[in-house]
Amino acid sequence: MSKLIIITTTSDSVDVLNNIADRLITDQLAACCQISQPIKSIYRWKNKVESSTEFELKIKTAGVIFDNVASIIKSLHNYDVPQIVAVNVTHVDEDYQQWAQTQLT
């Protein structure tokens, strides 16, 4: 298995994130997805400082399928420019790594 990564995206809609998570798990493009409690996001959009309540979706997957996961996120997301950020997992329990590997195509 390729290195484990965690991709995050945010949305103001839990339903949107649930749909993305369900699709990724069903298509075996994610081993696990987690949706957080509300967070406050502050950002610049169209030259204005904005603030909104959002939820965060964390996606545990393999680095080699990042593009596939990103494509699904974009196709199901309600934002024009969704956050799609991946971080490499530098340390992972071997048992969890093996479990995650069995969940992915």
C-alpha positions in Angstrom: 0.0 0.0 0.0 1.1 3.5 -0.7 1.7 5.8 2.2 -1.3 6.7 4.3 -2.6 10.2 3.9 -5.4 12.2 5.5 -7.4 14.5 3.2 -9.5 17.2 4.7 -12.4 19.1 3.2 -14.9 21.4 4.8 -18.5 22.3 4.1 -21.4 24.2 5.7 -23.5 21.1 5.0 -23.2 17.9 7.0 -25.4 16.2 4.3 -22.8 17.0 1.6 -20.0 15.6 3.7 -22.0 12.5 4.5 -22.6 12.0 0.8 -18.9 12.3 0.0 -17.9 10.0 2.9 -20.5 7.4 1.9 -19.4 7.4 -1.8 -15.7 7.2 -0.8 -16.3 4.2 1.5 -18.6 2.5 -0.9 -16.1 2.9 -3.8 -13.3 1.7 -1.5 -11.4 5.0 -1.9 -11.2 5.6 1.8 -10.6 3.4 4.8 -12.3 5.7 7.2 -14.1 9.1 7.2 -14.8 11.3 10.2 -17.0 14.4 10.3 -16.3 16.9 13.1 -18.5 19.1 15.2 -19.0 22.6 13.9 -15.9 24.7 13.5 -15.6 28.4 12.7 -13.7 29.3 9.5 -12.4 32.7 8.7 -11.1 33.3 5.2 -11.0 35.7 2.3 -13.4 35.2 -0.6 -13.9 37.6 -3.5 -11.8 40.2 -1.7 -14.0 40.1 1.4 -13.2 38.6 4.8 -15.8 36.0 5.5 -16.7 33.9 8.5 -18.8 30.8 8.6 -19.7 27.7 10.5 -18.5 24.6 8.8 -17.9 20.9 9.4 -14.7 19.1 8.6 -14.4 15.7 6.9 -11.2 13.8 7.5 -10.5 11.0 4.9 -7.9 8.3 5.6 -6.7 7.0 2.3 -3.7 6.1 0.2 -1.5 8.8 -1.4 -1.6 7.1 -4.8 -5.4 7.6 -5.1 -5.4 11.2 -4.1 -6.6 12.4 -7.5 -9.5 9.9 -7.5 -10.6 11.1 -4.1 -10.3 14.7 -5.0 -12.4 14.1 -8.1 -15.2 12.6 -6.1 -15.0 15.5 -3.6 -15.3 18.1 -6.4 -18.2 16.3 -8.1 -20.3 16.1 -4.9 -19.3 19.2 -3.1 -21.5 22.3 -2.7 -18.7 24.8 -2.9 -17.2 26.4 -6.0 -13.7 25.8 -4.7 -13.7 23.2 -2.0 -10.8 22.7 0.4 -9.0 19.6 -0.6 -5.8 19.3 1.5 -3.7 16.2 2.1 -1.1 15.6 4.7 1.3 12.6 4.8 1.0 10.3 7.8 4.6 10.0 9.0 3.9 7.4 11.8 1.1 4.9 12.0 0.4 1.8 14.0 1.2 -1.3 11.9 -2.1 -2.9 12.7 -4.1 0.2 11.6 -2.0 0.5 8.5 -2.7 -3.2 7.6 -6.5 -2.7 8.3 -6.6 0.5 6.2 -4.8 -1.3 3.3 -7.5 -4.0 3.3 -10.3 -1.4 2.9 -8.9 0.2 -0.2 -9.1 -1.0 -3.8 
